[in-house]
């Protein structure tokens, strides 16, 4: 389904017996950070894509399925564990290479957050955790 069409999807309808309502589509994931330029550069190096700065203190990473917005804020991260994190799929055959590359780019291991045989939890340069995932439970 094209991105333009996704915004036109509706829930319900005459056959479902409920009124038509627009279905929200994720536009972006916003990440508060101390240095939007630096953190967006890490994520661009990891994921690819194009960086754009529509306004001071905001950098957007375009090119993936979901845009990532890095928003510079004065507050520091308040908790050891994020309430939301990104799971990034890598093929099982490439898991070691993907982990090594993320670490080379500035990620750090985060085994204290999540532990599992089918993923590796890391932190980005500002301490936000994310997982490289190569499998799912049977």
N, C-alpha and C positions, 0 to 999 in steps of 0.2 A: 504494500500500500504506500503510495507516495505521501511525503510529508504534508502536502497541501490537503490531501484527502483525509488524513488522520484527524485534522481539526474539525472535519465535517461529520464525523461519526456521531450517532445518537444512541442513547439507551432507551429502551421501551419502544413504543409505537403501537399502531392499531392492533397488530397481531399479538403483542405482548400484554395488551390491556392496561398499559401505563402511558402517561403523557410523554411526548418527546422531550428530551433534555440533552443539552450538549455534554459530551464526555470529555473531561479535561485530558490533555496530553502533556506529558512532561516536556517542558521547553528547555530547562537547564537545571543543573545541580549547582547551587551557589555555595562557595566555600569561603568563609571568613578567614582572613589571614593578616599577618603583620606586614608582609611585603608581596603585593600582588604580582609584580613583575618577576621576582625571583621564583615564587612558588609556581606560577603559570609556566615559567621556563622549564622547571623540573618535569611537570606533567606533559608539556609539549615534547620534551626529549623522550619521555617514556611512551607516550601514546601516538605521537605525530600530530598533524593538524596545523592550523593557522591561528596565530594569536592576533587579536584585535583589541584595541583600547577605546571603547566608545565614549568614555569620560574619565577624568582623573581618578585614580584609585581603583579602577575596575579594569580587569583584563579578562577577555573571553577566549576560550580555546574551542575553535570550530573544527569540524571534520569528523567527529565520531558520531555515534548514534544519538548521543545526548551532549549538548554543549555544556562545558564547565565554565562557570563564572567565578573568578577570584576577586573578592571584594576586600579591599584594605580597610581594616578596622583598628581602633586604638586598643581594644581589649585583647588580652592574651587568652589562650585556650584555658578554660576553667576546670576541666576534668581530665583525668588520665585516659578515659575511654570515650570515644565519640558515640553519640547516639545513632549516627548514620555513617556508613562507610561504603566505599566502592568495592565490588567484587569484579576482578578483571580476569576473564578466561584466557588461559594459555593451553596449547595442546600438551598432553602428558609428556610427549617426547621432548618438549622444549622447556619443561619447568625449571630445570637447573640453570639453563642459559638465561631465562627470563628473570629469575631471582638474582643471579649475578649481575645482570645488566641494571636492574633497579638499584641494587646496592652501589654499583659503580656511579650511578647518577646522583646518589645522595640519600637514598632510602636507608633506613636502619631496621634491623629485625625487631619484631614485637611479639615474642612467644608468650609474654605475660598476658596478652589480650585474648587471643583465640588460639586454641591448639587443635589441630586435626590432621589426619593423614592425606587429605585431598586438597589442601591449600596451605599457603605460607602467608602469615600476617606480617606486614611491614608498616613502617611509618614514613610519611613523606618528610621533607626537610623541616616542616613546622610542627611535626608530631601527630599529624592526622593519619589514623591507620587506614590501610587498604589491604585487600587480600588478592594474591595471585591464586586462582582456582583452576585446577586441572581435572577435577572429577566431581562426581556426586555420589552419595550413598546409593546402594542398590535398592 
